[in-house]
Amino acid sequence: MEAAEFAVFFKSEYPALVRHVFLRGFTRDIAVDAAQEAMIRLLTSRDDVRQPRAWIRTTAYRVALATLHDEQRRDQVYRKAATLSWPVPAVPSDKAEQRDEAERATECIKQLPERQRDVMAWFYDGYSPKEIAQMLGIPRATVDSNLRHARKKLKSLLGGADTGEEML
Amino acid sequence: MTSIDPSRVMEELQTLRRVGLPGLRLGGHGFPALLAAAHAAQGSTDGPDGAQIEKLLRTAVSGLGDPQLQRAANHGFGLDPGQSHARSMDRRKAAAATYRVSAERFRKVQEPLLLQELTGRILEAVRLREETPDVDEEETPSDCLGPWETRLAQGIASSLVSDGQAEEALKSVLARATSRVGSSGPEAD
């Protein structure tokens, strides 16, 4: 991938990639580092990466896992739902409302079982249930079921029905 | 209708009869068709995978119309209290005893029938669940994000990474990639 082409890809995918890793149960710091490492590997890869969006997500997740294992060995961090702590605010104060909603959403997502979080992380990235089943190597019915329950829970926890918008 | 392969369900039931419930308590790995059926039949993914499969199995056994077959299933899978850790052969012998046949004869005649009946019960449970969903689940989830969810997903991403941080990250990534591949690597704009 050429540098110019990569820059466009990076800008459109990087925040979502950090979100993906973060929602799968890692700290923001690990998510940021893993996302950057995945991007570097994509840029320096000599192989023809045919599905770069999926590739960087899978790679970043593996990097995050490896990082976590290193950190666990040093008894610093454990991959539990509780590690989904909200990061230092990264948005201007005039976007406080948006941040509050995002923070509440993260608080709710961390209450979901691990598999539901994994499915939601891919779903938020625009992948269909069929694609998510392929990515996670689990049956399509399991994805459907996890997705249905996760969305239902988030809807009830966040009051999605009160927004007046169709969620499910 | 959720796509669940009956032959896979039956194969996994056969494996489960052999390894017994302890095989599930390790996490339910190796039983994807049963897990998918459990999720679909119970309408929930909460709880350990193994526990969900065990619940599905117990429900299917309790749904067997023939009491003799039901007793054989309880013995064969080790569902009775204190029997879950019994050896596979001992469980089969106990199941065979309900029919007053040898373990070998039970394996050839009654056991396939039992597995077939259980498969039927499991698929029936899935079908019934899908035909009578909870009121809240009548809204079948669409395959794509709704507008509220899209806004939420964008909000999470932008709260994690501001535009300025993304710019800095891009510079850092380009520089590190360049140094990693040396002079033959891509040039940073």
Interface residues (C-beta under 8 A of the other chain):
Chain A: M1 E2 A3 A4 F6 A7 F10 K11 Y14 P15 A16 V18 R19 F22 L23 R28 A31 V32 A35 Q36 M39 I40 L43 T44 P87 P89 A90 V91 P92 K95 Q98 R99 E101 A102 E103 A105 T106 P113 R115 Q116 F123 Y124 G126 S128 P129 K130 I138 P139 R140 A141 T142 D144 S145 N146 L147 R148 H149 R151 K152 L158 G160 T163 E165 E166 M167 L168
Chain B: T2 S3 I4 P32 A33 L35 A36 A37 H39 A40 G43 S44 T45 D46 D136 E137 E139 P141 S142 D143 C144 L145 G146 P147 W148 E149 L152 A153 G155 I156 A157 S158 S159 L160 V161 S162 Q165 A166 A169 L170 S172 V173 L174 R176 A177 R180 V181 G185 P186 E187 A188 D189
